[in-house]
Amino acid sequence: MRSLGLKDDKIMGMKVVIGADHGGYQVKEAVKGWLVDSGVDVKDVGADNYVEEDDFVDYAEQVAREVDGDKEVRGIVFCRNGVGVSIVANRFEGVRCALGFDVEQVRKARTDDDVNCLAIAADYSSEKVIKEMVEVFMKTEFSGEERFVRRLVKLGKLRS
């Protein structure tokens, strides 16, 4: 797949933090290489190698801590089905993590819900589709429409 072509976009300054357990390790490594080759600033919080006994909670927590409250950081978390890592990430007040399953769904998650963390199910999408979802996640901005802002404000109050 082609590079992201972000070198001239305002996203170039954005930091992306990624993490995966053993179930998402291979896909994380492929996506990381692709992002780095595209000029994106990537921080990989692990796993650093394949360890079958590791726990998704540890890596998703580290990604979420980096994303929490920092508008300049986006996170991507990988595991076999994407659900566990999304649950962990959403425990942090400043994180809105969506489980990506389709390019258009990820686009709407960014424009409508201003998600700042993307959970990837390594076992249920091809590497090509995963890269397409990540590209949309990186390039798409929040629409800022009044109805979506209003909903985000209400969400913020639920966490108080």
C-alpha positions, -999 to 999 in steps of 0.1 A, spaced: 0 0 0 12 35 -7 25 58 20 0 80 38 12 111 20 9 132 51 42 151 48 25 184 39 -6 180 61 -11 194 95 -12 158 108 25 155 102 31 170 136 7 146 153 21 119 176 6 84 173 10 60 202 5 23 194 4 -9 215 -6 -45 211 -5 -78 230 5 -110 213 -27 -112 194 -21 -79 176 17 -79 176 22 -88 139 -3 -63 126 10 -36 150 45 -42 136 33 -39 100 13 -8 107 42 8 126 66 3 98 41 17 73 35 48 95 72 54 101 79 51 64 51 77 58 68 102 81 45 98 111 59 103 146 52 69 162 57 58 198 54 21 203 47 11 239 49 -26 232 49 -55 230 84 -54 218 83 -91 208 58 -119 206 50 -132 241 20 -155 241 13 -150 278 12 -112 278 -20 -92 287 -37 -67 264 -45 -46 295 -9 -36 300 -4 -22 265 -38 -6 261 -34 12 294 0 27 283 -15 39 250 -45 54 268 -24 72 294 -5 89 265 -37 99 247 -56 110 278 -61 147 277 -36 154 249 -53 167 218 -21 163 197 -19 125 204 -39 97 188 -37 61 199 -40 28 181 -44 -4 201 -44 -39 187 -55 -73 199 -72 -103 185 -108 -90 186 -102 -54 196 -128 -54 223 -106 -58 254 -82 -30 243 -112 -6 236 -126 -13 270 -93 -5 287 -88 27 267 -123 40 274 -117 38 311 -96 70 307 -116 102 309 -99 119 279 -100 89 256 -127 81 231 -118 47 216 -138 31 189 -134 -4 176 -128 0 138 -144 -25 115 -149 -6 83 -133 25 66 -165 45 65 -173 36 101 -139 49 112 -145 81 92 -178 87 109 -162 79 143 -137 107 137 -162 133 121 -191 126 145 -176 114 177 -140 128 176 -125 95 186 -88 98 195 -80 61 198 -87 33 174 -90 -3 184 -81 -28 158 -92 -65 157 -62 -82 142 -80 -115 135 -110 -100 116 -95 -76 90 -69 -79 64 -37 -58 67 -49 -38 37 -82 -29 53 -65 -22 86 -41 3 69 -70 19 51 -88 24 85 -57 38 101 -52 62 72 -88 75 75 -83 77 113 -52 98 108 -65 121 81 -101 127 91 -109 157 114 -138 162 138 -165 180 120 -172 204 149 -209 204 141 -231 217 169 -250 185 174 -218 165 177 -202 190 201 -234 189 222 -232 151 224 -195 152 234 -203 177 262 -230 153 275 -206 124 274 -180 145 294 -206 151 321 -213 113 324 -177 108 335 -178 136 362 
